[in-house]
């Protein structure tokens, strides 16, 4: 085991291999095409292949072929085993020494009266994350406060998205595109959950969130990129809304009162995988 740990830490000691690892962690449990990784990190195919090969040999990443595409995903058991070894060997299992790692994961069940702050992120904050914000407000009742933001927000909301929300009875008067920086720093909501709903946003580096909220990636196709007639474009937005409503409906029905933070993280990861297969 110690030899494996040394290999894994040595592999992650290279900044580009670490960048790939961090991107795949943000996208977990999704398998990510090699080309998408290379584009996001501006790496040449030959260089990327060498870095990915090293991560696979270290057991931190696994590879699968889908058609002609190679896709890569974190081996979470190996990552957890590495952290467990460091905690138990280096810290001797002392939570007081390793509290940044252990304390957030051992928090007890949340009280039923807890109101959860949830942030949805996409790149433009003009459609998908706006949909998610509105849907959670509708389905979550008093148990959730919903927000949305973008890594590169548009100046205006997408008009097709606005029409879909109006047709579903949502109040659009309070909506606007916002940058993720509005939710970082002082005097901001203490976020319990952060979800990315587009691959581009998940691929980008964001500063760590205060309080280490539970996070997950719910990537789906961008309806803004739909082509064809207005009716065909509108259908793409309707479909995106429907997918998000199904996901959020499953999310709000999780047994929050009986789950600790680690269990909640596993639940939203499992939910992402189940919905991806649906």
Steps between C-alpha positions, in 0.01 A plus 500: 500500500779744588659447157165583337471817706848615400419439133171689525652798681794510256258493207295785646819697565505619137284813453337387175421153629356663811289731281357200314428323829321807636290536184395134516416538868272793416332291229467184709321265443491589129748344257659790310624474137874553461442775244285694742769478768764620255288793386416606855866491611658603167712185473624340177365148434841331534577682826152433638532130414822473700348673803184289489708184464690586816177558693359168376817311598483657846148362535343842551320512165334235283457499123209375291437500127166621365500451125812676378526720809709436810342624821651535844355492848633521855539169688342624819592193703870572436460867590318415821759235583778755456335749731422230754864390502625855550250565778565177685876479445618861494236643735455180701128538452492822700212715377636796695813495282324435170172683553486654149477145367300318762270739681271601209448133414396389847241765572184345644155504345359840409196611702163495329469875548817564300454717192744395229671757277553361149697658214472388136783597266534498123716707269255767382237497780240573237307172472588171676607637839213751488261211435644310798470802730134547412414130519653457845309804627184336369564146628709566810262712701640652819769233531724649228630837387598483133760708315672489164812651345733472203873477448457728197150642539309647209372856521140383456300186560431291192156598362402139430583410860292789628200391291525144631509622860201727443305213342569288809373772733835616643557860608778632273500856632766423762738317266829631363833360385765503774869416529608229745709761681176636650491184713858515624645712776326665795125550547398223260274196554665212686452250220403141581494373140669612176398339171653562159250444219733538202830334413678825421434643845605175667824496301599847619693564818302671775637598841405261783161575653493600864356227719570227244143457368385172349559527126404305189501532122169478316624570148257514211487633146483876459164598345651835398697309233185354345453579130206499264168680517376689805271206575797259498702730721210539741470119519868475604434740787187311602701176508778657708241629746340156526831323568588747775156474656534121521844530660397761753183310586716200592741724692237667720360158591829375647470419876704802612403460866664157523817557294833646611719698263687199363175314437352804327805521274463137405127548442542790257781313320276193466216721384720649227594153376142368510364796309780480244395141425130586483 
